[in-house]
Amino acid sequence: MELDIEWGRKGGIVIAMLAGRVSDDNAGLFERMLKSGVGSSDQALILDFGQVTFFSSAGMKVVLTIARRATCKTH
């Protein structure tokens, strides 16, 4: 398994439960998956890395980019 995301929602909170590897090779896919799972009315995103076996710096860049965009929308 390369990368899988299972989605959950509770109120306006989106929960992304990740499984597999987030590497330089699939960081673009990781970003697209996260963007497609979060709607404009969602208030928060929780990333559950409990089943992630490897997480590269490219994956961290994706997380920081999405967090920065979300923060900029609220100001």
N, C-alpha and C positions, 0 to 999 in steps of 0.2 A: 504494500500500500504506500503510495507516494504521499498523498495529502487528501484528507476528507474533512468536511465540516458538517456537523449536525447542528441544526438551528433550533432554538427555543425562544419563547417570548413570555414575558410576564409584565403586564401593563405596557409601558412605553420602553421597557428594557429588552434589548436583544441579547441573547446569549449564543455565542459561537463556540461549540465544543470541537476543538481541532484534534485530529489524530493523524499520525504519520510524521513526515519530514517536511520542513520548510527550508529549502535550500536556494542557492543562487539560481539554479535551473528553473525552479517553479515559483519564484517570488512574484513574478507578474501574474501568474494564475492565482496565487494567494491574494493579491490585491484585488483582482477582479471578483473573486469569490466573496471577499469581505464587502466590497462596494455593492454587489448585487443583493446581499442579504440584509442590508440596512436601508430602511425607508426614510423618507423625509420627515415623517411624523414621529420617528423613534427618538427617544430622549437620551439613551445611553447604550453603550456596547460593552459587554463583558466578554473577554476572550479567555476561554478555559484551555490551558496548555497541558492538562493532566495526561493526555495520551500522545503528546508530541515527543518524538525520540531524538530529533535534531532540529535546531533553530539557528539559522545563519544570520549574519549581520544584515544581509539583504532583506530578510524577513523583519528584522527590527526596524529597518528603514521604512518598510511598508506600514508598520504599526505607528511609528512616529509621524509619518506623513498623514495618515488618516486622522490621528489625534489632533494634529495641527489644524487640519481642515475643519474638523468639528469645533475646535476652540474658536477659530476665526469666525464661524457662522454665528456664534452666540454673542459676539461683541459688536 
